[in-house]
Amino acid sequence: MNKLITFAALTSTLLASALTHAATTTELKVTGVIRPAACTPSFTGGGTVDYGVIPPNTLSATAPTVLAEKTIPFSVTCDAATKVAVRAIDNRKASVAPGVLATVGAWATDKFAFGLGSTAGKKIGAYKIRMPQSSFTADGTTPDLIVDLNNDGTWAKSGYGNLFSNGTARISFATAGTIVPGSYKTMTGVIGVHAVIDKTSNLDLTSDVNLDGSATIEVQYL
């Protein structure tokens, strides 16, 4: 066995010597990706908030009508403990009926207004999205929800938990009593949706008016 190894080594040396002046080259590449743990946002039972059939006689002809707030279970699940923030982007922004959201109350200006779609050229209304402060748990703890209003890394405790419809404001999770985003694997709570229908004198009620709100919920890695 040792002879065979020696002979093979010698043969390789002779061949290498013979090919010295006829060398060719090839390329060695080193690739890879350094990627943070993947986090997945999800809604329990799907992402639809359904107001069902709304009789026209329950709506006001002279003022916007505020519908009841509805909540939907929401969670963010990560492969490993990760610092994340949540933001929302309105897919129907052009359909916001200006000013109607103010009837909901505090922190309900148009910068929080998401569109409910249009029908017969009429804007149906608006809704707001919020993450209620007391509804969330993070890895079994009760975090404070903190907000970065200008997407510049300046955090403060979130009050109402409202999300801007243009995606600027984002909400993160912090150890209670702090305003520093924490790292968690599982964050679970609810998202609240509060819809307002414009006064019916501004709508065409000769046929069905279908609410058509749509927003993208995005998880950002911090």
MDAnalysis code that builds the backbone (N, CA, C; Angstrom):
import MDAnalysis as mda
import numpy as np

u = mda.Universe.empty(666, n_residues=222, atom_resindex=np.repeat(np.arange(222), 3), trajectory=True)
u.add_TopologyAttr("name", ["N", "CA", "C"] * 222)
u.add_TopologyAttr("resid", np.arange(1, 223))
u.add_TopologyAttr("resname", ["MET", "ASN", "LYS", "LEU", "ILE", "THR", "PHE", "ALA", "ALA", "LEU", "THR", "SER", "THR", "LEU", "LEU", "ALA", "SER", "ALA", "LEU", "THR", "HIS", "ALA", "ALA", "THR", "THR", "THR", "GLU", "LEU", "LYS", "VAL", "THR", "GLY", "VAL", "ILE", "ARG", "PRO", "ALA", "ALA", "CYS", "THR", "PRO", "SER", "PHE", "THR", "GLY", "GLY", "GLY", "THR", "VAL", "ASP", "TYR", "GLY", "VAL", "ILE", "PRO", "PRO", "ASN", "THR", "LEU", "SER", "ALA", "THR", "ALA", "PRO", "THR", "VAL", "LEU", "ALA", "GLU", "LYS", "THR", "ILE", "PRO", "PHE", "SER", "VAL", "THR", "CYS", "ASP", "ALA", "ALA", "THR", "LYS", "VAL", "ALA", "VAL", "ARG", "ALA", "ILE", "ASP", "ASN", "ARG", "LYS", "ALA", "SER", "VAL", "ALA", "PRO", "GLY", "VAL", "LEU", "ALA", "THR", "VAL", "GLY", "ALA", "TRP", "ALA", "THR", "ASP", "LYS", "PHE", "ALA", "PHE", "GLY", "LEU", "GLY", "SER", "THR", "ALA", "GLY", "LYS", "LYS", "ILE", "GLY", "ALA", "TYR", "LYS", "ILE", "ARG", "MET", "PRO", "GLN", "SER", "SER", "PHE", "THR", "ALA", "ASP", "GLY", "THR", "THR", "PRO", "ASP", "LEU", "ILE", "VAL", "ASP", "LEU", "ASN", "ASN", "ASP", "GLY", "THR", "TRP", "ALA", "LYS", "SER", "GLY", "TYR", "GLY", "ASN", "LEU", "PHE", "SER", "ASN", "GLY", "THR", "ALA", "ARG", "ILE", "SER", "PHE", "ALA", "THR", "ALA", "GLY", "THR", "ILE", "VAL", "PRO", "GLY", "SER", "TYR", "LYS", "THR", "MET", "THR", "GLY", "VAL", "ILE", "GLY", "VAL", "HIS", "ALA", "VAL", "ILE", "ASP", "LYS", "THR", "SER", "ASN", "LEU", "ASP", "LEU", "THR", "SER", "ASP", "VAL", "ASN", "LEU", "ASP", "GLY", "SER", "ALA", "THR", "ILE", "GLU", "VAL", "GLN", "TYR", "LEU"])
u.atoms.positions = np.array([
    [0.826, -1.197, 0.000],
    [0.000, 0.000, 0.000],
    [0.859, 1.244, 0.000],
    [1.925, 1.234, 0.773],
    [2.800, 2.396, 0.815],
    [3.477, 2.630, -0.527],
    [3.800, 1.597, -1.234],
    [4.435, 1.757, -2.540],
    [3.476, 2.408, -3.537],
    [2.303, 1.989, -3.486],
    [1.332, 2.564, -4.398],
    [1.175, 4.057, -4.150],
    [1.157, 4.458, -2.911],
    [1.035, 5.874, -2.584],
    [2.251, 6.624, -3.064],
    [3.444, 6.058, -2.882],
    [4.681, 6.721, -3.304],
    [4.716, 6.869, -4.814],
    [4.298, 5.835, -5.517],
    [4.306, 5.868, -6.963],
    [3.323, 6.920, -7.493],
    [2.219, 6.963, -6.893],
    [1.229, 7.958, -7.314],
    [1.739, 9.356, -7.074],
    [2.404, 9.579, -5.979],
    [2.947, 10.895, -5.678],
    [4.013, 11.268, -6.688],
    [4.835, 10.334, -7.044],
    [5.885, 10.593, -8.018],
    [5.278, 10.903, -9.376],
    [4.276, 10.132, -9.760],
    [3.628, 10.363, -11.044],
    [3.022, 11.760, -11.100],
    [2.420, 12.191, -10.038],
    [1.821, 13.518, -10.003],
    [2.881, 14.584, -10.136],
    [4.015, 14.362, -9.515],
    [5.090, 15.348, -9.583],
    [5.625, 15.459, -11.006],
    [5.794, 14.349, -11.671],
    [6.309, 14.371, -13.035],
    [5.318, 15.061, -13.973],
    [4.054, 14.794, -13.807],
    [3.055, 15.412, -14.668],
    [3.005, 16.912, -14.452],
    [3.092, 17.319, -13.197],
    [3.065, 18.743, -12.894],
    [4.254, 19.435, -13.511],
    [5.409, 18.769, -13.469],
    [6.611, 19.351, -14.058],
    [6.468, 19.474, -15.563],
    [5.861, 18.477, -16.178],
    [5.721, 18.489, -17.629],
    [4.758, 19.565, -18.101],
    [3.808, 19.950, -17.241],
    [2.802, 20.920, -17.649],
    [3.089, 22.327, -17.159],
    [4.262, 22.559, -16.643],
    [4.609, 23.860, -16.072],
    [4.369, 24.991, -17.047],
    [4.667, 24.806, -18.304],
    [4.567, 25.887, -19.283],
    [3.212, 25.910, -20.000],
    [2.281, 25.050, -19.530],
    [0.965, 25.022, -20.170],
    [-0.144, 25.161, -19.126],
    [0.118, 25.986, -18.082],
    [-0.822, 26.128, -16.964],
    [-2.098, 26.836, -17.389],
    [-3.237, 26.427, -16.806],
    [-4.512, 27.114, -16.971],
    [-5.034, 27.478, -15.591],
    [-6.012, 28.340, -15.547],
    [-6.527, 28.798, -14.255],
    [-8.038, 28.625, -14.180],
    [-8.520, 28.616, -12.987],
    [-9.952, 28.638, -12.732],
    [-10.187, 29.515, -11.509],
    [-11.433, 29.881, -11.258],
    [-11.744, 30.848, -10.205],
    [-12.407, 30.174, -9.017],
    [-11.950, 30.549, -7.837],
    [-12.594, 30.105, -6.606],
    [-13.467, 31.245, -6.090],
    [-14.738, 30.987, -5.876],
    [-15.653, 31.997, -5.357],
    [-16.072, 31.629, -3.936],
    [-16.189, 32.643, -3.103],
    [-16.678, 32.456, -1.743],
    [-17.945, 33.286, -1.592],
    [-19.082, 32.654, -1.346],
    [-20.351, 33.359, -1.262],
    [-21.074, 33.010, 0.035],
    [-22.128, 33.751, 0.324],
    [-22.936, 33.504, 1.509],
    [-23.746, 34.741, 1.840],
    [-24.646, 34.621, 2.772],
    [-25.494, 35.720, 3.200],
    [-25.563, 35.721, 4.715],
    [-25.297, 36.879, 5.304],
    [-25.536, 37.054, 6.735],
    [-26.913, 37.676, 6.866],
    [-27.828, 36.948, 7.436],
    [-29.228, 37.370, 7.453],
    [-29.786, 37.265, 8.870],
    [-30.544, 38.273, 9.307],
    [-31.151, 38.183, 10.638],
    [-32.200, 37.090, 10.686],
    [-32.569, 36.712, 11.896],
    [-33.619, 35.708, 12.044],
    [-34.882, 36.176, 11.331],
    [-35.536, 35.262, 10.662],
    [-36.751, 35.608, 9.920],
    [-37.918, 35.765, 10.886],
    [-38.710, 36.808, 10.675],
    [-39.896, 37.064, 11.488],
    [-41.124, 37.109, 10.576],
    [-42.210, 36.522, 11.020],
    [-43.412, 36.428, 10.204],
    [-44.599, 37.054, 10.926],
    [-45.221, 38.082, 10.322],
    [-46.456, 38.618, 10.903],
    [-47.644, 37.796, 10.413],
    [-48.657, 37.638, 11.268],
    [-49.827, 36.882, 10.830],
    [-51.059, 37.287, 11.628],
    [-52.222, 37.073, 11.002],
    [-53.507, 37.276, 11.651],
    [-54.159, 35.920, 11.880],
    [-54.721, 35.723, 13.054],
    [-55.449, 34.495, 13.323],
    [-56.734, 34.487, 12.506],
    [-56.932, 33.421, 11.724],
    [-58.145, 33.307, 10.931],
    [-58.154, 34.155, 9.685],
    [-56.993, 34.643, 9.275],
    [-56.930, 35.495, 8.087],
    [-56.954, 36.961, 8.459],
    [-56.732, 37.815, 7.503],
    [-56.585, 39.236, 7.777],
    [-57.769, 40.094, 7.394],
    [-58.975, 39.578, 7.541],
    [-60.157, 40.332, 7.118],
    [-60.979, 40.776, 8.319],
    [-61.274, 42.071, 8.376],
    [-62.213, 42.617, 9.353],
    [-63.526, 42.870, 8.611],
    [-64.559, 42.159, 8.980],
    [-65.818, 42.179, 8.236],
    [-66.899, 42.901, 9.038],
    [-67.396, 44.002, 8.486],
    [-68.489, 44.729, 9.120],
    [-69.861, 44.210, 8.697],
    [-69.870, 43.198, 7.855],
    [-71.136, 42.593, 7.461],
    [-72.018, 43.541, 6.665],
    [-73.313, 43.298, 6.722],
    [-74.286, 44.126, 6.014],
    [-74.677, 45.309, 6.910],
    [-74.530, 46.510, 6.374],
    [-74.827, 47.727, 7.127],
    [-76.080, 48.362, 6.530],
    [-77.207, 48.348, 7.224],
    [-78.428, 48.958, 6.683],
    [-78.259, 50.469, 6.530],
    [-78.657, 51.034, 5.420],
    [-78.520, 52.485, 5.208],
    [-79.217, 53.316, 6.273],
    [-80.319, 52.792, 6.848],
    [-81.056, 53.585, 7.839],
    [-80.329, 53.691, 9.174],
    [-79.183, 52.976, 9.301],
    [-78.362, 53.120, 10.515],
    [-77.275, 54.170, 10.332],
    [-77.189, 54.746, 9.150],
    [-76.177, 55.746, 8.838],
    [-76.801, 57.133, 8.792],
    [-75.993, 58.121, 9.126],
    [-76.481, 59.502, 9.137],
    [-76.347, 60.129, 7.754],
    [-77.365, 60.918, 7.382],
    [-77.318, 61.633, 6.103],
    [-76.590, 62.955, 6.236],
    [-76.380, 63.419, 7.483],
    [-75.835, 64.764, 7.694],
    [-74.464, 64.787, 8.364],
    [-73.984, 63.634, 8.842],
    [-72.685, 63.583, 9.528],
    [-72.086, 62.190, 9.349],
    [-70.765, 62.059, 9.446],
    [-70.154, 60.731, 9.364],
    [-70.672, 59.819, 10.473],
    [-70.773, 58.539, 10.172],
    [-71.221, 57.544, 11.145],
    [-70.040, 56.700, 11.596],
    [-69.802, 56.676, 12.905],
    [-68.702, 55.889, 13.467],
    [-69.190, 54.468, 13.733],
    [-68.546, 53.499, 13.121],
    [-68.879, 52.105, 13.378],
    [-68.111, 51.608, 14.602],
    [-68.539, 50.500, 15.156],
    [-67.863, 49.947, 16.331],
    [-66.447, 49.503, 15.965],
    [-65.535, 49.677, 16.906],
    [-64.181, 49.174, 16.685],
    [-64.194, 47.656, 16.716],
    [-63.487, 47.055, 15.791],
    [-63.335, 45.604, 15.751],
    [-61.854, 45.269, 15.933],
    [-61.593, 44.131, 16.560],
    [-60.211, 43.706, 16.766],
    [-59.972, 42.375, 16.069],
    [-58.715, 42.157, 15.722],
    [-58.322, 40.918, 15.073],
    [-57.010, 40.454, 15.704],
    [-56.906, 39.180, 16.120],
    [-55.667, 38.688, 16.730],
    [-54.493, 38.797, 15.762],
    [-53.371, 39.286, 16.296],
    [-52.194, 39.549, 15.462],
    [-50.959, 39.070, 16.202],
    [-50.011, 38.512, 15.466],
    [-48.771, 38.064, 16.094],
    [-47.585, 38.242, 15.158],
    [-46.417, 38.346, 15.758],
    [-45.151, 38.341, 15.028],
    [-44.312, 37.222, 15.635],
    [-43.917, 36.264, 14.821],
    [-43.141, 35.119, 15.294],
    [-41.797, 35.081, 14.586],
    [-40.713, 34.989, 15.371],
    [-39.358, 35.015, 14.825],
    [-38.636, 33.694, 15.108],
    [-37.649, 33.387, 14.278],
    [-36.836, 32.181, 14.477],
    [-35.996, 32.270, 15.744],
    [-35.596, 33.493, 16.088],
    [-34.802, 33.746, 17.288],
    [-35.180, 35.110, 17.819],
    [-34.797, 35.406, 19.047],
    [-35.111, 36.703, 19.636],
    [-34.568, 37.823, 18.749],
    [-35.440, 38.722, 18.336],
    [-35.091, 39.742, 17.352],
    [-35.770, 41.062, 17.708],
    [-35.085, 42.163, 17.436],
    [-35.685, 43.485, 17.598],
    [-36.447, 43.841, 16.329],
    [-37.736, 44.110, 16.464],
    [-38.546, 44.424, 15.296],
    [-39.458, 45.608, 15.579],
    [-39.971, 46.169, 14.499],
    [-41.004, 47.207, 14.588],
    [-42.078, 46.870, 13.565],
    [-43.275, 47.375, 13.803],
    [-44.418, 47.124, 12.929],
    [-44.914, 48.446, 12.373],
    [-45.183, 48.478, 11.075],
    [-45.779, 49.663, 10.474],
    [-46.862, 49.238, 9.491],
    [-47.698, 50.195, 9.096],
    [-48.789, 49.911, 8.159],
    [-48.730, 50.889, 6.994],
    [-49.028, 50.398, 5.810],
    [-49.042, 51.224, 4.608],
    [-50.399, 51.057, 3.923],
    [-51.082, 52.169, 3.683],
    [-52.419, 52.142, 3.104],
    [-52.360, 51.840, 1.610],
    [-53.086, 50.830, 1.185],
    [-53.179, 50.503, -0.237],
    [-54.357, 51.197, -0.923],
    [-55.141, 51.960, -0.156],
    [-56.292, 52.668, -0.698],
    [-56.264, 54.143, -0.284],
    [-55.073, 54.694, -0.151],
    [-54.927, 56.052, 0.394],
    [-55.728, 57.084, -0.393],
    [-55.803, 56.929, -1.685],
    [-56.504, 57.913, -2.524],
    [-57.999, 57.938, -2.245],
    [-58.513, 56.933, -1.540],
    [-59.955, 56.868, -1.311],
    [-60.372, 57.389, 0.069],
    [-59.453, 57.970, 0.828],
    [-59.812, 58.502, 2.150],
    [-60.776, 59.676, 1.990],
    [-61.893, 59.621, 2.709],
    [-62.820, 60.759, 2.747],
    [-62.283, 61.748, 3.781],
    [-61.793, 62.910, 3.354],
    [-61.104, 63.829, 4.269],
    [-61.972, 64.239, 5.456],
    [-61.351, 64.232, 6.632],
    [-62.001, 64.771, 7.815],
    [-62.926, 63.841, 8.559],
    [-63.356, 62.748, 7.962],
    [-64.365, 61.921, 8.634],
    [-63.812, 61.221, 9.868],
    [-62.515, 60.939, 9.868],
    [-61.950, 60.190, 10.984],
    [-61.955, 60.998, 12.280],
    [-62.010, 62.314, 12.175],
    [-61.988, 63.166, 13.368],
    [-63.141, 62.868, 14.309],
    [-64.200, 62.280, 13.795],
    [-65.356, 61.964, 14.647],
    [-65.068, 60.832, 15.627],
    [-63.981, 60.099, 15.411],
    [-63.616, 59.008, 16.319],
    [-63.105, 59.559, 17.641],
    [-62.416, 60.715, 17.599],
    [-61.886, 61.295, 18.821],
    [-60.411, 61.614, 18.707],
    [-59.736, 61.614, 19.859],
    [-58.331, 62.022, 19.928],
    [-57.448, 61.170, 19.013],
    [-56.411, 61.768, 18.513],
    [-55.441, 61.095, 17.656],
    [-56.132, 60.426, 16.473],
    [-57.052, 61.152, 15.855],
    [-57.776, 60.580, 14.711],
    [-57.800, 61.569, 13.564],
    [-56.661, 62.162, 13.260],
    [-56.557, 63.080, 12.135],
    [-56.294, 62.292, 10.860],
    [-56.270, 62.992, 9.731],
    [-56.145, 62.299, 8.449],
    [-54.817, 61.569, 8.264],
    [-53.791, 61.922, 9.046],
    [-52.529, 61.182, 8.883],
    [-52.658, 59.747, 9.394],
    [-53.714, 59.480, 10.159],
    [-53.997, 58.119, 10.604],
    [-55.090, 57.456, 9.772],
    [-55.600, 58.157, 8.756],
    [-56.765, 57.683, 8.012],
    [-56.367, 56.739, 6.881],
    [-56.988, 55.574, 6.864],
    [-56.840, 54.595, 5.791],
    [-58.137, 54.598, 4.979],
    [-58.019, 54.483, 3.660],
    [-59.193, 54.570, 2.801],
    [-60.057, 53.317, 2.819],
    [-61.360, 53.519, 2.680],
    [-62.315, 52.406, 2.629],
    [-62.762, 52.095, 1.200],
    [-62.082, 52.675, 0.222],
    [-62.456, 52.443, -1.163],
    [-63.463, 53.475, -1.651],
    [-63.803, 53.369, -2.916],
    [-64.748, 54.302, -3.553],
    [-65.783, 53.522, -4.342],
    [-66.933, 54.139, -4.515],
    [-67.964, 53.554, -5.360],
    [-68.688, 54.671, -6.094],
    [-68.890, 54.497, -7.386],
    [-69.529, 55.507, -8.237],
    [-68.833, 56.854, -8.091],
    [-67.513, 56.820, -7.920],
    [-66.733, 58.048, -7.794],
    [-66.816, 58.716, -6.440],
    [-67.474, 58.082, -5.471],
    [-67.645, 58.653, -4.138],
    [-66.754, 57.911, -3.141],
    [-66.041, 58.662, -2.304],
    [-65.198, 58.059, -1.272],
    [-66.077, 57.628, -0.099],
    [-65.957, 56.374, 0.288],
    [-66.886, 55.799, 1.264],
    [-66.628, 56.302, 2.680],
    [-65.386, 56.473, 3.042],
    [-65.079, 56.888, 4.406],
    [-63.615, 56.678, 4.727],
    [-63.328, 56.251, 5.953],
    [-61.951, 56.026, 6.374],
    [-61.955, 55.142, 7.622],
    [-60.790, 54.617, 7.951],
    [-60.659, 53.857, 9.199],
    [-59.253, 54.075, 9.748],
    [-59.083, 53.780, 11.025],
    [-57.754, 53.847, 11.611],
    [-57.362, 52.488, 12.153],
    [-56.066, 52.260, 12.253],
    [-55.510, 51.009, 12.767],
    [-54.708, 51.325, 14.019],
    [-54.925, 50.536, 15.063],
    [-54.119, 50.751, 16.260],
    [-53.716, 49.423, 16.885],
    [-52.629, 49.483, 17.626],
    [-52.146, 48.345, 18.395],
    [-52.328, 48.711, 19.866],
    [-53.398, 48.251, 20.512],
    [-53.679, 48.649, 21.892],
    [-52.540, 48.285, 22.845],
    [-52.149, 49.248, 23.648],
    [-50.997, 49.107, 24.536],
    [-51.089, 47.883, 25.436],
    [-52.249, 47.618, 25.987],
    [-52.371, 46.566, 27.003],
    [-52.650, 45.180, 26.425],
    [-52.752, 45.069, 25.108],
    [-53.194, 43.795, 24.529],
    [-52.051, 42.848, 24.200],
    [-50.812, 43.313, 24.239],
    [-49.700, 42.501, 23.734],
    [-48.904, 41.823, 24.836],
    [-48.436, 40.621, 24.515],
    [-47.427, 39.943, 25.311],
    [-46.218, 39.686, 24.423],
    [-45.056, 39.562, 25.038],
    [-43.821, 39.296, 24.296],
    [-43.011, 38.265, 25.072],
    [-42.937, 37.073, 24.533],
    [-42.262, 35.954, 25.206],
    [-42.754, 35.787, 26.634],
    [-44.051, 35.903, 26.811],
    [-44.638, 35.675, 28.113],
    [-44.616, 36.865, 29.052],
    [-44.041, 37.987, 28.632],
    [-44.007, 39.194, 29.444],
    [-44.977, 40.221, 28.872],
    [-45.254, 41.260, 29.653],
    [-46.098, 42.351, 29.174],
    [-45.201, 43.537, 28.829],
    [-44.971, 43.796, 27.539],
    [-44.064, 44.867, 27.143],
    [-44.779, 46.209, 27.091],
    [-44.014, 47.270, 27.057],
    [-44.543, 48.574, 26.671],
    [-44.429, 48.687, 25.152],
    [-45.468, 49.193, 24.518],
    [-45.367, 49.501, 23.102],
    [-44.773, 50.892, 22.968],
    [-43.755, 51.008, 22.130],
    [-43.084, 52.285, 21.923],
    [-43.201, 52.671, 20.457],
    [-43.168, 53.973, 20.193],
    [-43.414, 54.451, 18.838],
    [-42.278, 55.347, 18.362],
    [-41.917, 55.179, 17.116],
    [-40.960, 56.043, 16.420],
    [-41.762, 56.790, 15.358],
    [-42.174, 58.007, 15.686],
    [-43.114, 58.733, 14.828],
    [-42.535, 59.113, 13.479],
    [-41.239, 59.406, 13.439],
    [-40.638, 59.933, 12.206],
    [-39.682, 58.951, 11.534],
    [-39.687, 57.698, 12.004],
    [-38.811, 56.689, 11.414],
    [-37.346, 57.117, 11.454],
    [-36.945, 57.737, 12.587],
    [-35.571, 58.222, 12.715],
    [-34.855, 57.643, 13.933],
    [-35.436, 56.627, 14.539],
    [-34.799, 55.985, 15.684],
    [-35.052, 56.661, 17.008],
    [-35.944, 57.659, 17.046],
    [-36.296, 58.332, 18.297],
    [-37.575, 57.697, 18.831],
    [-37.467, 57.020, 19.974],
    [-38.578, 56.240, 20.502],
    [-39.215, 56.910, 21.710],
    [-40.519, 56.720, 21.849],
    [-41.268, 57.207, 23.005],
    [-42.359, 56.192, 23.293],
    [-42.885, 56.207, 24.503],
    [-43.968, 55.283, 24.816],
    [-45.185, 55.627, 23.967],
    [-45.821, 54.597, 23.422],
    [-46.994, 54.801, 22.587],
    [-48.222, 54.972, 23.471],
    [-49.046, 55.960, 23.119],
    [-50.265, 56.184, 23.876],
    [-51.411, 55.369, 23.325],
    [-51.983, 55.837, 22.218],
    [-53.136, 55.165, 21.627],
    [-52.734, 53.983, 20.744],
    [-51.475, 53.925, 20.320],
    [-51.037, 52.822, 19.464],
    [-51.454, 52.954, 18.024],
    [-51.844, 54.177, 17.602],
    [-52.270, 54.370, 16.220],
    [-51.088, 54.305, 15.257],
    [-51.330, 53.753, 14.073],
    [-50.316, 53.674, 13.034],
    [-50.612, 54.684, 11.934],
    [-49.582, 55.363, 11.459],
    [-49.745, 56.298, 10.353],
    [-50.058, 55.513, 9.080],
    [-50.922, 56.072, 8.251],
    [-51.304, 55.370, 7.026],
    [-50.241, 55.449, 5.936],
    [-49.252, 56.334, 6.091],
    [-48.187, 56.422, 5.085],
    [-46.966, 55.588, 5.463],
    [-47.053, 54.828, 6.553],
    [-45.954, 53.946, 6.934],
    [-44.838, 54.610, 7.707],
    [-44.955, 55.904, 8.004],
    [-43.861, 56.600, 8.684],
    [-43.709, 56.126, 10.124],
    [-44.774, 56.212, 10.901],
    [-44.701, 55.802, 12.302],
    [-44.613, 54.285, 12.405],
    [-43.796, 53.816, 13.314],
    [-43.679, 52.380, 13.531],
    [-43.689, 52.099, 15.029],
    [-44.190, 50.942, 15.386],
    [-44.336, 50.575, 16.789],
    [-43.471, 49.354, 17.082],
    [-42.777, 49.419, 18.230],
    [-41.926, 48.308, 18.646],
    [-42.290, 47.896, 20.077],
    [-41.554, 46.930, 20.592],
    [-41.842, 46.327, 21.883],
    [-40.635, 46.508, 22.799],
    [-40.881, 46.979, 24.020],
    [-39.796, 47.253, 24.952],
    [-40.127, 46.677, 26.323],
    [-39.074, 46.399, 27.093],
    [-39.287, 46.010, 28.490],
    [-40.066, 47.106, 29.192],
    [-41.054, 46.725, 29.979],
    [-41.906, 47.699, 30.659],
    [-41.077, 48.750, 31.385],
    [-41.448, 50.005, 31.183],
    [-40.752, 51.109, 31.830],
    [-39.568, 51.645, 31.054],
    [-39.294, 51.073, 29.870],
    [-38.178, 51.537, 29.041],
    [-38.695, 51.968, 27.674],
    [-37.854, 52.648, 26.921],
    [-38.202, 53.038, 25.552],
    [-37.127, 52.562, 24.572],
    [-36.558, 51.406, 24.879],
    [-35.546, 50.804, 24.007],
    [-36.120, 49.510, 23.435],
    [-36.150, 49.364, 22.119],
    [-36.691, 48.125, 21.543],
    [-35.991, 46.896, 22.105],
    [-36.787, 45.899, 22.487],
    [-36.243, 44.658, 23.015],
    [-36.263, 43.550, 21.980],
    [-35.548, 42.477, 22.283],
    [-35.491, 41.323, 21.387],
    [-36.430, 40.234, 21.896],
    [-37.322, 39.794, 21.028],
    [-38.301, 38.780, 21.397],
    [-38.500, 37.799, 20.245],
    [-38.974, 36.599, 20.602],
    [-39.298, 35.604, 19.572],
    [-40.771, 35.659, 19.170],
    [-41.641, 35.854, 20.155],
    [-43.077, 35.813, 19.870],
    [-43.777, 37.001, 20.507],
    [-44.440, 37.811, 19.689],
    [-45.209, 38.963, 20.148],
    [-46.650, 38.777, 19.696],
    [-47.565, 38.778, 20.642],
    [-48.957, 38.451, 20.344],
    [-49.895, 39.457, 20.988],
    [-50.892, 39.891, 20.225],
    [-51.887, 40.816, 20.747],
    [-53.022, 40.957, 19.758],
    [-53.586, 42.148, 19.684],
    [-54.652, 42.398, 18.704],
    [-54.382, 43.706, 17.979],
    [-54.925, 43.797, 16.792],
    [-54.962, 45.056, 16.059],
    [-56.421, 45.510, 16.017],
    [-56.634, 46.774, 16.347],
    [-57.972, 47.332, 16.333],
    [-58.226, 48.130, 15.065],
    [-59.405, 47.993, 14.511],
    [-59.821, 48.730, 13.313],
    [-61.090, 49.502, 13.652],
    [-61.043, 50.815, 13.420],
    [-62.175, 51.684, 13.733],
    [-62.582, 52.401, 12.450],
    [-63.735, 52.049, 11.917],
    [-64.169, 52.587, 10.621],
    [-65.225, 53.672, 10.792],
    [-65.204, 54.614, 9.844],
    [-66.177, 55.698, 9.811],
    [-66.726, 55.801, 8.384],
    [-68.055, 55.818, 8.256],
    [-68.698, 55.971, 6.950],
    [-69.093, 57.431, 6.763],
    [-68.785, 57.985, 5.618],
    [-69.144, 59.376, 5.339],
    [-70.674, 59.527, 5.355],
    [-71.125, 60.751, 5.531],
    [-72.568, 60.989, 5.538],
    [-73.169, 60.496, 4.225],
    [-74.346, 59.923, 4.325],
    [-74.932, 59.267, 3.156],
    [-75.310, 60.249, 2.056],
    [-75.428, 61.509, 2.396],
    [-75.708, 62.501, 1.350],
    [-74.536, 62.639, 0.391],
    [-73.377, 62.150, 0.785],
    [-72.199, 62.168, -0.094],
    [-72.004, 60.852, -0.835],
    [-72.898, 59.901, -0.614],
    [-72.733, 58.578, -1.204],
    [-73.870, 58.275, -2.182],
    [-73.585, 57.351, -3.082],
    [-74.609, 56.869, -4.012],
    [-75.132, 55.545, -3.466],
    [-76.353, 55.559, -2.925],
    [-76.917, 54.364, -2.297],
    [-77.928, 53.658, -3.204],
    [-77.853, 53.893, -4.498],
    [-78.771, 53.235, -5.427],
    [-78.376, 51.783, -5.677],
    [-77.179, 51.390, -5.245],
    [-76.733, 49.995, -5.359],
    [-75.820, 49.692, -4.174],
    [-75.360, 48.458, -4.081],
    [-74.500, 48.067, -2.960],
    [-73.251, 48.938, -2.903],
    [-72.882, 49.329, -1.689],
    [-71.633, 50.057, -1.445],
    [-70.719, 49.118, -0.663],
    [-69.686, 48.642, -1.293],
    [-68.797, 47.653, -0.681],
    [-67.573, 48.317, -0.052],
    [-67.421, 48.125, 1.256],
    [-66.214, 48.611, 1.909],
    [-65.019, 47.846, 1.357],
    [-63.949, 48.570, 1.034],
    [-62.814, 47.952, 0.353],
    [-61.496, 48.501, 0.901],
    [-61.327, 48.408, 2.209],
    [-60.069, 48.832, 2.813],
    [-58.987, 47.788, 2.624],
    [-57.765, 48.235, 2.439],
    [-56.632, 47.319, 2.278],
    [-55.368, 48.005, 2.767],
    [-54.648, 47.339, 3.668],
    [-53.393, 47.893, 4.188],
    [-52.359, 46.781, 4.273],
    [-51.113, 47.136, 4.065],
    [-50.001, 46.194, 4.205],
    [-49.366, 46.398, 5.577],
    [-49.294, 45.318, 6.358],
    [-48.631, 45.342, 7.662],
    [-47.221, 44.801, 7.466],
    [-46.241, 45.599, 7.820],
    [-44.842, 45.236, 7.563],
    [-44.051, 45.125, 8.866],
    [-43.206, 44.111, 8.951],
    [-42.291, 43.968, 10.073],
    [-40.906, 44.420, 9.630],
    [-40.341, 45.358, 10.367],
    [-38.993, 45.858, 10.083],
    [-38.020, 45.304, 11.104],
    [-36.810, 44.969, 10.662],
    [-35.757, 44.525, 11.561],
    [-34.960, 45.744, 12.034],
    [-34.744, 45.839, 13.328],
    [-34.058, 47.013, 13.889],
    [-32.597, 46.697, 14.195],
])
